[in-house]
């Protein structure tokens, strides 16, 4: 197999990361005239990244899903870099639809029984895997000093709703049952994820409480998708030009749903679920994200139910910043804030 494509990708990634380390005034000039929407100003680093994105080739949603999956992984690797970590191990458990892969991240210097985060990747339920969010999981583990367990749940269209829900629920129960043997404190296990993964994390938090079994101690919800029923204004305002597009969301929905589902089903739309007694949460939304409004609405719902919530809107950022831990300064700082909240929540 030729190494040329990998080498070209590495050079592009290194070049982009170098550009993003330029002094702030230089980055601002390169980004161009400020972009202001609804009183918020797009961060110059995000604005410049959106320009660079057009040089990377076709968007994932514009090609076949199989090719789009490769694009998602490639772009995530470029944006995430190679993050240091103490140890990474993979294992497979029995899942509802067959073997279910898990990846365990142990930060440097961590020993003995410790808290953990069960992490579900984003990607619209059709993209993403253990590789697309590898850098993110490494970063969170090291910054929060917790074990992270990533779940490679089944994707649509091969496995539409509710396969992803079934898989993450199975992963939760397996981790909770085997926690002590894994070096995990069973009383300090969080669930978290970004976008579709945030959706799944919120669902696990609700479903476990309602079932009366072990439930998460904390939720890390990163710009979660929470509403399949209504179209919030931000989905229209930021439909194009800010990384996550309407075309991407439409493709995800068309493949995740087979038709006839109750869109208010809490296993699809946690915004319509019962959040009484669910774990405390850190909910972070991005100011230039189609999912902004529904993430905000879910934070408000949790607060109204008496759940302890820290809600942060990263005003100048775009959807996908959780994967940009090697790009510039702004996104990594935002992810560090999320990691700090996770560490506090599990302390």
Secondary structure, DSSP 4 states (H G I P E B T S, - for coil): --SHHHHHHHHHHHHHHHHTTS-HHHHHHHH-S--EETTEE--HHHHHHHHHHTTS-S-GGGS-HHHHHHHHHHHHHHHH-----SEEEEEEEEETTEEEEEEEEE-TT--SSEEEEEEE--STTTS--TTTTHHHHHHHHHHHTSEEEEEE---TTTT-TTHHHHHHHHHHHHHHHHTGGGTEEEEEEEEEEETHHHHHHHHHHHHHHHHTS---SEEEEES----SSS--HHHHHTSSSSSS-HHHHHHHHHHH--S---TT-TTT-GGGS--TTPPEEEEEEEEE-TTHHHHHHHHHHHHHTT--EEEEEEEEEETTGGG-TTSTTHHHHHHHHHHHHHHHHT-
